[in-house]
Amino acid sequence: MQCYLFPGQGSQFKGMGEALFAEFPELTELADSLLGYSIKDLCVNDPNQVLHKTQYTQPALYVVNALSYRHQLKQTGITPDFVAGHSLGEYNALESAGALSFADGLTLVKKRGELMSQAPKGAMAAVLGSNEQDIHAILQKHGLTGIDIANYNSPSQTILSGLEHDIAEAQACFDNGQIRFIPLNTSGAFHSRYMEAAMLEFSAYLQSVNFATLTIPVIANINALPYPQHAIADLLAQQINHSVRWQDSILYLLQQGVTDFTEVGPGNVLSKLIPSIKEYYASTQATTAQTPIKPLSATDMIAAWNQRYPIGTKVNVAGYDEPLTTKTEAMLLFGHRAAIYLNGYNGYFALVEVTPV
């Protein structure tokens, strides 16, 4: 199984997408008309040196990612089984899955970048060589309560986000020989509490957007699970001031049987994270294989199902040739049985008999 990955901020560079603009002139012209400036000139030449500013970075990456996806399809003819995007890249994942048109996605990204650029001046830093638990302990020990974890990228890479003086103060607390602390060239404290105002305004803006039916499962940054159709707007809004759970997203995809990850867009930032996540996944699988697995209880099964699969999910059922669709959420019957009702049938089906398509 294959998954396409779309990068976010941090992957941009002067000169990106140069050959793509000539390959897709109509979309390039459409982007120019929506943005009010030349997207090619921004990406290739950056004459005003603004490519690093989030209000310009986000539209630029969105366009290059979108054109890269179309180029990839032309070259291979392969439609992926899953798509995922890191932060801004999630908009490209949704666009590639049919939820958004190119123009609507660019309009959203433009608004998102503008709102995020108005947030309080902040900073971000990468912590390498430490895990989530140790990072939380260090932050607590030194009273760095104003710092949030923005990205859980891999077992050994975590991104911190906060006000400039807090991030600067944190460096001495992490640089100890084994842990590396690398300040990032960003223009804000993204995916943190300091994006609250931007999130609220963007949430209101999203209410007027109609999202088309997803044709490919899209993994959400918020919870590392497939997007439910009914929750696209809510998850996109929350993404602005919540952590990107990238490691968990890749782990979920590995659990689904994905073996081939292809980064679609400029650079290879996401591709470099995959090996360490795969290694971590293999180690946890080996540990699990040696440990007896406790069966899920009926209530656990129901909770897990309802978190991942909305009403209307297509499912396969043993004994039925064609897929059916769910009519209700999963529920507990008779005090012990995990069950669900399907459209066209009066009786319930045991949840263990139902498999999502």
C-alpha positions as CSV (number, residue, x, y, z in Angstrom):
1,M,0.0,0.0,0.0
2,Q,1.1,3.5,-0.8
3,C,0.8,6.9,1.0
4,Y,1.7,10.3,-0.4
5,L,3.1,12.8,2.1
6,F,2.8,16.6,1.6
7,P,5.4,18.8,3.5
8,G,4.6,22.0,5.4
9,Q,6.6,25.0,6.5
10,G,10.3,24.5,6.7
11,S,10.5,22.8,3.3
12,Q,10.3,26.0,1.3
13,F,13.4,27.2,-0.5
14,K,14.2,29.8,-3.2
15,G,13.9,28.1,-6.6
16,M,11.3,25.5,-5.6
17,G,8.9,24.3,-8.2
18,E,10.7,26.1,-11.1
19,A,9.8,23.5,-13.7
20,L,6.3,23.0,-12.5
21,F,4.9,26.4,-13.4
22,A,5.5,25.9,-17.1
23,E,4.0,22.4,-16.9
24,F,0.8,23.7,-15.4
25,P,0.3,27.2,-16.8
26,E,-3.5,27.4,-16.2
27,L,-3.2,26.6,-12.5
28,T,-0.3,29.0,-12.2
29,E,-2.3,31.7,-13.7
30,L,-5.3,30.9,-11.5
31,A,-3.0,31.1,-8.4
32,D,-1.7,34.5,-9.6
33,S,-5.2,35.9,-9.9
34,L,-6.2,34.6,-6.4
35,L,-3.1,35.8,-4.7
36,G,-2.6,39.1,-6.5
37,Y,1.1,38.4,-7.2
38,S,3.2,36.1,-9.3
39,I,3.5,32.8,-7.5
40,K,6.3,31.7,-9.8
41,D,8.3,34.9,-9.1
42,L,7.8,34.4,-5.4
43,C,8.9,30.7,-5.4
44,V,11.7,31.0,-8.0
45,N,13.2,34.4,-7.3
46,D,11.8,35.7,-4.0
47,P,12.6,39.3,-5.1
48,N,11.3,40.9,-2.0
49,Q,12.7,38.3,0.4
50,V,9.3,37.3,1.9
51,L,9.2,33.6,1.2
52,H,10.0,32.9,4.8
53,K,7.1,34.9,6.1
54,T,4.1,32.6,6.8
55,Q,1.6,34.7,4.9
56,Y,3.7,34.0,1.8
57,T,5.2,30.6,2.7
58,Q,1.9,28.9,3.1
59,P,0.4,29.8,-0.4
60,A,3.8,29.1,-2.0
61,L,4.1,25.6,-0.5
62,Y,0.4,24.8,-1.2
63,V,0.8,25.6,-4.9
64,V,4.1,23.8,-5.3
65,N,2.7,20.7,-3.4
66,A,-0.4,20.7,-5.6
67,L,1.5,21.0,-8.8
68,S,3.9,18.3,-7.6
69,Y,1.0,16.0,-7.0
70,R,-0.3,16.5,-10.5
71,H,3.1,15.9,-11.9
72,Q,3.4,12.7,-9.8
73,L,0.1,11.4,-11.2
74,K,1.2,12.2,-14.7
75,Q,4.4,10.3,-14.3
76,T,3.2,7.3,-12.5
77,G,-0.6,7.0,-12.9
78,I,-0.7,5.8,-9.3
79,T,-3.5,7.1,-7.0
80,P,-2.3,6.5,-3.4
81,D,-4.2,4.4,-0.8
82,F,-3.7,7.1,1.8
83,V,-2.6,10.7,1.9
84,A,-1.2,12.8,4.8
85,G,0.2,16.3,5.1
86,H,2.4,17.9,7.8
87,S,0.6,21.1,9.1
88,L,0.1,23.2,5.9
89,G,0.6,20.1,3.8
90,E,-2.7,18.7,5.2
91,Y,-4.5,21.1,2.9
92,N,-2.8,19.5,0.0
93,A,-3.8,16.1,1.3
94,L,-7.4,17.2,1.4
95,E,-7.2,18.7,-2.0
96,S,-5.7,15.5,-3.5
97,A,-8.5,13.5,-1.9
98,G,-11.2,15.6,-3.5
99,A,-12.4,17.5,-0.5
100,L,-11.2,20.9,-1.9
101,S,-10.7,22.3,-5.3
102,F,-7.3,23.8,-6.1
103,A,-8.7,27.3,-5.9
104,D,-10.7,26.7,-2.6
105,G,-7.7,25.2,-1.0
106,L,-5.4,28.1,-2.0
107,T,-8.0,30.6,-0.7
108,L,-8.1,28.8,2.7
109,V,-4.4,28.7,2.9
110,K,-4.0,32.4,2.1
111,K,-6.5,33.3,4.8
112,R,-4.8,30.9,7.3
113,G,-1.4,32.4,6.6
114,E,-2.6,35.9,7.0
115,L,-4.3,35.1,10.4
116,M,-1.3,33.2,11.7
117,S,1.1,36.0,10.7
118,Q,-0.9,38.3,13.1
119,A,-0.3,36.2,16.2
120,P,2.1,37.4,18.9
121,K,5.8,37.2,17.8
122,G,7.1,33.8,18.7
123,A,9.8,31.2,18.0
124,M,10.3,27.5,17.5
125,A,13.1,25.1,18.1
126,A,13.8,21.4,17.3
127,V,14.9,19.1,20.1
128,L,16.9,16.1,18.9
129,G,17.9,13.1,20.8
130,S,15.2,13.1,23.5
131,N,11.8,11.6,23.9
132,E,8.4,13.2,24.8
133,Q,8.5,12.2,28.5
134,D,12.0,13.6,29.0
135,I,11.2,16.9,27.3
136,H,8.1,17.4,29.5
137,A,10.3,16.7,32.5
138,I,12.9,19.3,31.5
139,L,10.3,21.9,30.8
140,Q,8.7,21.3,34.2
141,K,12.0,21.2,36.1
142,H,13.0,24.6,34.7
143,G,9.6,26.2,35.0
144,L,9.2,26.7,31.3
145,T,5.5,26.6,31.4
146,G,5.0,29.0,28.5
147,I,6.4,26.5,26.0
148,D,4.2,24.0,24.1
149,I,5.1,21.0,22.0
150,A,4.2,21.9,18.4
151,N,5.2,18.7,16.5
152,Y,5.8,15.2,17.6
153,N,7.8,14.4,14.5
154,S,9.7,11.2,15.3
155,P,11.0,9.2,18.3
156,S,14.0,11.5,18.4
157,Q,12.7,14.8,17.0
158,T,10.3,17.1,18.8
159,I,9.5,20.7,18.0
160,L,8.9,23.3,20.7
161,S,6.9,26.5,20.2
162,G,6.6,29.6,22.4
163,L,7.4,33.3,22.8
164,E,10.8,34.3,21.7
165,H,12.3,34.9,25.2
166,D,11.0,31.5,26.4
167,I,12.5,29.6,23.5
168,A,15.8,31.5,24.0
169,E,15.9,30.6,27.7
170,A,15.1,27.0,27.0
171,Q,18.3,26.4,24.9
172,A,20.6,26.2,27.9
173,C,18.2,23.7,29.6
174,F,18.4,21.2,26.7
175,D,22.0,21.5,25.3
176,N,23.8,19.0,27.4
177,G,25.9,16.9,24.9
178,Q,23.3,14.2,24.4
179,I,20.4,16.5,23.4
180,R,20.6,19.0,20.6
181,F,18.5,22.2,20.6
182,I,18.2,23.9,17.2
183,P,16.4,27.2,16.9
184,L,14.3,27.3,13.7
185,N,13.9,30.0,11.2
186,T,10.1,30.6,11.7
187,S,8.1,33.7,12.0
188,G,5.7,32.6,14.8
189,A,4.9,30.2,17.6
190,F,2.9,27.8,15.4
191,H,0.8,25.0,16.8
192,S,0.7,26.5,20.3
193,R,-1.6,28.3,22.6
194,Y,-0.4,31.6,21.0
195,M,-2.4,30.7,17.9
196,E,-5.7,30.7,19.8
197,A,-7.0,34.0,18.3
198,A,-6.1,32.9,14.8
199,M,-7.8,29.5,15.4
200,L,-11.1,31.1,16.5
201,E,-11.2,33.5,13.6
202,F,-10.3,30.8,11.1
203,S,-12.9,28.5,12.6
204,A,-15.6,31.1,11.9
205,Y,-14.3,31.5,8.4
206,L,-14.4,27.8,7.7
207,Q,-18.2,27.6,8.5
208,S,-19.0,28.9,5.0
209,V,-16.9,26.3,3.2
210,N,-18.5,23.2,1.7
211,F,-16.2,20.2,1.6
212,A,-16.8,17.6,-1.1
213,T,-16.7,13.9,-0.3
214,L,-13.3,12.4,0.4
215,T,-12.2,9.9,-2.1
216,I,-8.9,8.9,-0.4
217,P,-8.4,8.5,3.4
218,V,-6.7,11.6,4.8
219,I,-4.8,11.2,8.1
220,A,-5.4,14.2,10.5
221,N,-2.6,15.9,12.3
222,I,-4.8,16.3,15.4
223,N,-5.4,12.7,16.3
224,A,-3.5,10.6,13.7
225,L,-6.7,9.1,12.4
226,P,-8.6,9.3,9.1
227,Y,-10.7,12.5,8.7
228,P,-14.4,11.9,9.2
229,Q,-16.3,13.7,6.5
230,H,-18.4,15.7,9.0
231,A,-15.4,17.0,11.0
232,I,-13.2,18.5,8.3
233,A,-13.8,22.1,9.3
234,D,-13.4,21.5,13.0
235,L,-10.1,19.5,12.6
236,L,-8.6,22.1,10.3
237,A,-9.4,24.9,12.8
238,Q,-8.1,23.0,15.8
239,Q,-4.9,22.1,13.9
240,I,-3.7,25.7,14.1
241,N,-3.2,25.7,17.9
242,H,-2.7,22.0,18.5
243,S,0.3,19.7,18.2
244,V,1.0,17.9,14.9
245,R,1.1,14.2,15.8
246,W,3.2,13.2,12.8
247,Q,4.9,10.1,14.4
248,D,1.5,8.7,15.4
249,S,0.2,9.4,11.9
250,I,3.0,7.3,10.3
251,L,2.5,4.6,13.0
252,Y,-1.2,4.4,12.1
253,L,-0.3,4.1,8.4
254,L,2.2,1.3,9.1
255,Q,-0.5,-0.5,11.1
256,Q,-2.8,-0.3,8.0
257,G,-0.1,-2.0,5.9
258,V,1.4,1.0,4.2
259,T,4.9,0.1,2.9
260,D,5.6,2.9,0.4
261,F,5.8,6.5,1.5
262,T,6.3,9.1,-1.2
263,E,7.0,12.8,-0.4
264,V,5.2,15.0,-2.9
265,G,6.5,18.6,-2.8
266,P,9.8,20.4,-2.3
267,G,12.6,18.8,-0.3
268,N,12.7,15.5,1.7
269,V,12.1,16.7,5.3
270,L,9.3,14.1,5.8
271,S,11.1,11.3,4.0
272,K,14.0,11.7,6.5
273,L,11.7,11.0,9.4
274,I,10.3,7.7,8.1
275,P,13.3,5.4,8.8
276,S,13.4,6.2,12.6
277,I,9.6,5.8,12.9
278,K,9.7,2.5,11.0
279,E,12.5,1.3,13.4
280,Y,10.5,2.3,16.4
281,Y,7.4,0.6,15.0
282,A,9.4,-2.6,14.4
283,S,10.7,-2.6,17.9
284,T,7.2,-2.2,19.4
285,Q,5.9,-5.0,17.2
286,A,8.7,-7.3,18.5
287,T,7.8,-6.4,22.1
288,T,4.1,-6.9,21.4
289,A,4.8,-10.3,19.9
290,Q,6.5,-11.4,23.1
291,T,3.7,-10.1,25.3
292,P,0.3,-11.8,25.5
293,I,-2.3,-9.4,24.0
294,K,-5.3,-8.7,26.2
295,P,-8.5,-8.7,24.1
296,L,-10.3,-5.4,23.8
297,S,-13.5,-5.1,25.9
298,A,-16.7,-4.4,24.1
299,T,-16.7,-0.8,25.4
300,D,-13.2,-0.3,24.2
301,M,-14.1,-1.7,20.8
302,I,-17.1,0.7,20.6
303,A,-15.0,3.7,21.6
304,A,-12.3,2.9,19.1
305,W,-14.8,2.4,16.3
306,N,-16.8,5.6,17.0
307,Q,-13.6,7.7,17.2
308,R,-12.4,6.5,13.7
309,Y,-15.5,5.8,11.7
310,P,-18.5,8.1,11.3
311,I,-22.1,7.0,10.4
312,G,-22.2,6.3,6.7
313,T,-18.9,4.4,6.6
314,K,-18.8,1.7,4.0
315,V,-18.0,-1.7,5.4
316,N,-17.6,-5.3,4.3
317,V,-19.5,-8.0,6.0
318,A,-18.9,-11.7,5.7
319,G,-21.6,-13.3,3.6
320,Y,-22.4,-10.1,1.6
321,D,-21.0,-9.6,-1.8
322,E,-21.3,-5.8,-1.9
323,P,-20.2,-3.2,0.7
324,L,-22.9,-1.9,3.1
325,T,-23.0,1.4,5.0
326,T,-23.4,2.0,8.7
327,K,-26.7,3.5,9.9
328,T,-25.7,4.1,13.5
329,E,-22.7,4.5,15.7
330,A,-21.4,1.3,17.4
331,M,-23.2,0.6,20.6
332,L,-23.4,-1.8,23.5
333,L,-26.3,-4.3,23.4
334,F,-27.5,-6.7,26.1
335,G,-24.8,-5.3,28.4
336,H,-21.9,-7.1,26.7
337,R,-22.2,-7.1,22.9
338,A,-20.5,-4.5,20.7
339,A,-22.9,-4.0,17.8
340,I,-23.9,-1.7,14.9
341,Y,-26.8,-1.3,12.6
342,L,-26.4,-1.1,8.8
343,N,-28.6,0.6,6.2
344,G,-31.2,-1.7,4.7
345,Y,-31.3,-4.2,7.5
346,N,-33.4,-4.2,10.7
347,G,-31.2,-6.4,12.9
348,Y,-27.9,-5.5,14.4
349,F,-24.5,-6.8,13.3
350,A,-21.8,-7.8,15.7
351,L,-18.9,-5.2,15.5
352,V,-16.4,-8.0,15.0
353,E,-18.2,-9.0,11.8
354,V,-17.8,-5.6,10.2
355,T,-14.7,-4.4,8.5
356,P,-14.3,-0.8,7.1
357,V,-13.7,-0.7,3.3
